[in-house]
Amino acid sequence: MKSHLIDLFKLKLMYDKDSKKDWLGGAVTAALGAGAVTSFAISRGQHPLLALGITAIAVTATLLIDHYLPKN
């Protein structure tokens, strides 16, 4: 019984996090995702400043959506 309660507590800690407190993690994840796509675009001839702009827009959109999206 005790082991079951510990497992339940671990699951609650893992999945019940408030992502609004972790804006830095969201920004880094968005930047890595957008950076991977834009690095491919740079290799195909896109201007690097345009690629950085796309990455910045993706990070901004991610943070705004994360902030304003209602929590379940």
SEMI-480014 format. One record per atom (N, C-alpha, C): x, y, z; atom name. Coordinates in steps of 0.1 Angstrom, whole numbers. Example, Ala and Ser with C-alpha at 12.3 -4.5 7.8 and 13.67 -1.06 7.14 Angstrom:
BEGIN
+-------+-------+-------+------+
!     u !     v !     w ! atom !
+-------+-------+-------+------+
!   132 !   -57 !    78 !    N !
!   123 !   -45 !    78 !   CA !
!   132 !   -33 !    78 !    C !
!   128 !   -22 !    71 !    N !
!   137 !   -11 !    71 !   CA !
!   129 !     0 !    79 !    C !
+-------+-------+-------+------+
This chain:
BEGIN
+-------+-------+-------+------+
!     u !     v !     w ! atom !
+-------+-------+-------+------+
!     8 !   -12 !     0 !    N !
!     0 !     0 !     0 !   CA !
!     9 !    13 !     0 !    C !
!    19 !    12 !     8 !    N !
!    28 !    24 !     9 !   CA !
!    35 !    26 !    -5 !    C !
!    39 !    16 !   -11 !    N !
!    46 !    17 !   -24 !   CA !
!    36 !    23 !   -34 !    C !
!    23 !    19 !   -34 !    N !
!    13 !    25 !   -43 !   CA !
!    12 !    40 !   -41 !    C !
!    11 !    44 !   -28 !    N !
!    10 !    58 !   -25 !   CA !
!    22 !    66 !   -30 !    C !
!    34 !    61 !   -28 !    N !
!    46 !    68 !   -33 !   CA !
!    46 !    69 !   -48 !    C !
!    41 !    58 !   -55 !    N !
!    40 !    59 !   -70 !   CA !
!    30 !    70 !   -74 !    C !
!    19 !    70 !   -67 !    N !
!     9 !    80 !   -70 !   CA !
!    14 !    94 !   -68 !    C !
!    21 !    96 !   -57 !    N !
!    27 !   109 !   -54 !   CA !
!    37 !   113 !   -65 !    C !
!    45 !   104 !   -70 !    N !
!    55 !   107 !   -80 !   CA !
!    48 !   111 !   -93 !    C !
!    37 !   104 !   -96 !    N !
!    30 !   107 !  -109 !   CA !
!    24 !   121 !  -107 !    C !
!    18 !   124 !   -96 !    N !
!    13 !   138 !   -94 !   CA !
!    23 !   148 !   -95 !    C !
!    35 !   146 !   -90 !    N !
!    46 !   156 !   -92 !   CA !
!    50 !   157 !  -106 !    C !
!    50 !   146 !  -113 !    N !
!    55 !   146 !  -127 !   CA !
!    45 !   153 !  -136 !    C !
!    32 !   151 !  -135 !    N !
!    22 !   156 !  -144 !   CA !
!    14 !   167 !  -140 !    C !
!    15 !   171 !  -128 !    N !
!     7 !   182 !  -122 !   CA !
!    15 !   195 !  -120 !    C !
!    25 !   197 !  -129 !    N !
!    33 !   209 !  -128 !   CA !
!    26 !   221 !  -134 !    C !
!    29 !   233 !  -128 !    N !
!    23 !   245 !  -134 !   CA !
!    33 !   251 !  -143 !    C !
!    31 !   250 !  -156 !    N !
!    40 !   254 !  -166 !   CA !
!    42 !   269 !  -167 !    C !
!    32 !   276 !  -161 !    N !
!    33 !   291 !  -161 !   CA !
!    45 !   296 !  -153 !    C !
!    49 !   288 !  -143 !    N !
!    61 !   292 !  -135 !   CA !
!    74 !   289 !  -142 !    C !
!    73 !   280 !  -152 !    N !
!    85 !   276 !  -159 !   CA !
!    86 !   282 !  -173 !    C !
!    86 !   296 !  -174 !    N !
!    86 !   302 !  -187 !   CA !
!   100 !   301 !  -194 !    C !
!   110 !   300 !  -186 !    N !
!   124 !   298 !  -191 !   CA !
!   125 !   285 !  -199 !    C !
!   119 !   274 !  -193 !    N !
!   119 !   261 !  -199 !   CA !
!   111 !   261 !  -212 !    C !
!   100 !   268 !  -212 !    N !
!    92 !   269 !  -224 !   CA !
!    99 !   277 !  -235 !    C !
!   106 !   287 !  -231 !    N !
!   113 !   296 !  -241 !   CA !
!   125 !   288 !  -247 !    C !
!   132 !   280 !  -239 !    N !
!   143 !   272 !  -244 !   CA !
!   138 !   261 !  -253 !    C !
!   127 !   255 !  -250 !    N !
!   122 !   244 !  -258 !   CA !
!   117 !   250 !  -271 !    C !
!   110 !   261 !  -271 !    N !
!   106 !   267 !  -284 !   CA !
!   118 !   272 !  -292 !    C !
!   128 !   277 !  -286 !    N !
!   139 !   282 !  -293 !   CA !
!   147 !   270 !  -300 !    C !
!   148 !   259 !  -292 !    N !
!   155 !   247 !  -298 !   CA !
!   147 !   242 !  -310 !    C !
!   134 !   241 !  -308 !    N !
!   125 !   236 !  -319 !   CA !
!   126 !   245 !  -332 !    C !
!   124 !   258 !  -329 !    N !
!   124 !   267 !  -341 !   CA !
!   138 !   268 !  -346 !    C !
!   148 !   267 !  -338 !    N !
!   162 !   268 !  -342 !   CA !
!   166 !   257 !  -351 !    C !
!   161 !   245 !  -348 !    N !
!   164 !   233 !  -357 !   CA !
!   158 !   235 !  -371 !    C !
!   146 !   241 !  -372 !    N !
!   140 !   243 !  -385 !   CA !
!   147 !   254 !  -392 !    C !
!   150 !   265 !  -385 !    N !
!   156 !   276 !  -392 !   CA !
!   170 !   274 !  -395 !    C !
!   177 !   265 !  -388 !    N !
!   191 !   261 !  -392 !   CA !
!   190 !   254 !  -406 !    C !
!   180 !   246 !  -408 !    N !
!   178 !   239 !  -421 !   CA !
!   176 !   250 !  -431 !    C !
!   167 !   260 !  -428 !    N !
!   164 !   270 !  -438 !   CA !
!   177 !   278 !  -441 !    C !
!   185 !   281 !  -432 !    N !
!   198 !   288 !  -434 !   CA !
!   206 !   280 !  -444 !    C !
!   207 !   267 !  -441 !    N !
!   215 !   258 !  -450 !   CA !
!   210 !   258 !  -464 !    C !
!   197 !   262 !  -466 !    N !
!   191 !   262 !  -480 !   CA !
!   191 !   276 !  -485 !    C !
!   198 !   286 !  -478 !    N !
!   200 !   299 !  -484 !   CA !
!   192 !   310 !  -477 !    C !
!   185 !   308 !  -467 !    N !
!   177 !   319 !  -460 !   CA !
!   187 !   328 !  -453 !    C !
!   184 !   341 !  -452 !    N !
!   192 !   350 !  -445 !   CA !
!   192 !   347 !  -430 !    C !
!   203 !   347 !  -423 !    N !
!   204 !   344 !  -409 !   CA !
!   195 !   353 !  -400 !    C !
!   195 !   366 !  -403 !    N !
!   186 !   375 !  -395 !   CA !
!   172 !   372 !  -396 !    C !
!   167 !   368 !  -408 !    N !
!   154 !   363 !  -409 !   CA !
!   151 !   351 !  -401 !    C !
!   160 !   342 !  -401 !    N !
!   159 !   329 !  -393 !   CA !
!   158 !   332 !  -378 !    C !
!   167 !   342 !  -374 !    N !
!   166 !   346 !  -360 !   CA !
!   153 !   353 !  -356 !    C !
!   147 !   360 !  -366 !    N !
!   134 !   366 !  -364 !   CA !
!   123 !   356 !  -363 !    C !
!   124 !   346 !  -371 !    N !
!   114 !   335 !  -370 !   CA !
!   115 !   328 !  -357 !    C !
!   127 !   325 !  -352 !    N !
!   129 !   319 !  -339 !   CA !
!   123 !   328 !  -328 !    C !
!   126 !   341 !  -329 !    N !
!   121 !   350 !  -318 !   CA !
!   105 !   350 !  -319 !    C !
!    99 !   350 !  -330 !    N !
!    85 !   350 !  -331 !   CA !
!    79 !   337 !  -325 !    C !
!    86 !   326 !  -328 !    N !
!    81 !   313 !  -323 !   CA !
!    82 !   312 !  -308 !    C !
!    93 !   318 !  -302 !    N !
!    94 !   318 !  -287 !   CA !
!    84 !   327 !  -281 !    C !
!    81 !   339 !  -287 !    N !
!    71 !   348 !  -282 !   CA !
!    57 !   342 !  -283 !    C !
!    54 !   336 !  -294 !    N !
!    41 !   329 !  -295 !   CA !
!    39 !   318 !  -285 !    C !
!    50 !   310 !  -283 !    N !
!    49 !   299 !  -273 !   CA !
!    47 !   305 !  -259 !    C !
!    54 !   315 !  -255 !    N !
!    52 !   321 !  -242 !   CA !
!    38 !   327 !  -240 !    C !
!    33 !   334 !  -251 !    N !
!    20 !   340 !  -250 !   CA !
!     9 !   329 !  -249 !    C !
!    10 !   319 !  -257 !    N !
!     0 !   308 !  -256 !   CA !
!     1 !   301 !  -243 !    C !
!    13 !   298 !  -238 !    N !
!    14 !   292 !  -225 !   CA !
!     8 !   300 !  -214 !    C !
!    10 !   313 !  -215 !    N !
!     5 !   322 !  -204 !   CA !
!   -10 !   324 !  -205 !    C !
!   -16 !   325 !  -216 !    N !
!   -30 !   328 !  -217 !   CA !
!   -39 !   316 !  -220 !    C !
!   -34 !   305 !  -223 !    N !
!   -42 !   293 !  -225 !   CA !
!   -47 !   288 !  -211 !    C !
!   -61 !   286 !  -210 !    N !
!   -66 !   282 !  -197 !   CA !
!   -61 !   268 !  -193 !    C !
!   -59 !   267 !  -180 !    N !
!   -54 !   255 !  -174 !   CA !
!   -66 !   245 !  -172 !    C !
!   -64 !   233 !  -174 !    N !
!   -75 !   223 !  -173 !   CA !
!   -82 !   224 !  -160 !    C !
+-------+-------+-------+------+
